[in-house]
Amino acid sequence: QVQLVESGGGLVQPGGSLRLSCAASGSLFSIGSMAWYRQAPGKQREFVARVWNDGKTNHIDAVKGRFTISRDNAKNTVYLQMNSLEPEDTAVYYCQVRNRVDVRVEYWGQGTQVTVSS
């Protein structure tokens, strides 16, 4: 089993920046792609960005040019650099890791709160 621990959330002013981290431990041979999702109040969980083992990335249009996902395979850690934050970015951000062999097997962190407000 893989365990995920997120950190880096907090309260920030509009236009500010935060860097989220998610460290994986456990059955590390099972780690495939890594991703960030978010869930705003009253809304369903939303995919934000994914990074594959080879470093290729995908970001949703709402965050392109502002957020950047990356990973450090040596540290088994995925990051989300968030710049130019907007109130609409307020949500609980969740780290997700897919099983290397079976993408149907997913691991989730407990989430970290990001609040963008003046």
N, C-alpha and C positions, 0 to 999 in steps of 0.2 A: 504494500500500500504506500501511497505518496501523501505526505502531509504538506500543506501550503500555509505560509504565514505572511500576511500583507502588512505593510507599514508605510508611513509617509503621508497619510491623510491629515486633514485639518481644516481650519477656517482661513480663508484667503479673500482679499478684496478683488473685485472685478479687474481683469487685466493682469492679475498676479500669476504666479507659477507654483507648481508643486511637482515633486518627483515621487511616484509610488514605487515600492519595491515588493517583490514576492519571492521568498526563498523556499525552495523545495527540499524535502528530506524524505528518507525512507527508501523505497524500492526505486532507486534512481535510474536503473536500467529501463524502466518503463516510461520515462519521460519522452514525449514526442513534442508536438507543437505546444506553445504557451500563449495565453490570451488574457485580455482584460474585458470584463463585462461591467455594466453598471445598472443600477435600479434606482430611479428617481421616485419620490413619494407619489403613490397612487398609480404608478406605471409598472408595466412588466419589465423584466430584466432584458437589457439591450446589449447586443454585441458591440464592442468598441474597436478592438484591434487584435490581430494575431501575428505571431512571429513563428516561423518554422525553424527546424533544426539548422538549415543552411543559411539562416539570417533573412530570408525573404519575409516581407511584411505586407499586411493589408490593414487599412484603416477605413472606417466609415466616413462618408462625405462630411458629416457634421463636425468631425475633429481633424480632418486633413489640413495640414499646414499649421496646426496648433499642437497636436499631440504626436508623440513619437514613441513607438514601442521598440524595445530592444531586449537582448538577452545576453547573459554571460554564462556560457555552458560550463566553464570551470567552477563557477560558484553556484550553479543550478538556480539561477535567479533571473527573473524577468522584471523589466522596469517599464514604467509609463511616465515619460516626461510630458507634463501638461503646462503649456504656456498660453497666454492670452485667455485666461479662464473667464467664463461667462456664468451668470446665475443659472442658466440652463444646464450647466455641467454639474450642478449640485446633485449628488447621488451617493449611494453606497457602491464602491468599486470592488469588484470581486476578481480574484485571480483564478484562472482555470488552466488545467494541464490535461492534455489528451494522452492516453496510453500510446506508447510508441508503435505497438503492433495493431491494436484494435481501437479505432477512433471512437467507438461506441462507449468505451470506458473512460470516464472523466473524473478528475479530482478538482475539488473546489476549496478555496480559502474561506475564512469567516467574514471577510469584507472589511473595508476601511472607509470611514465617512469623509467625503469631500464636500465642503460647504463654501459656496462662492456668494458673498454678500457684503454690502457696504454698511 
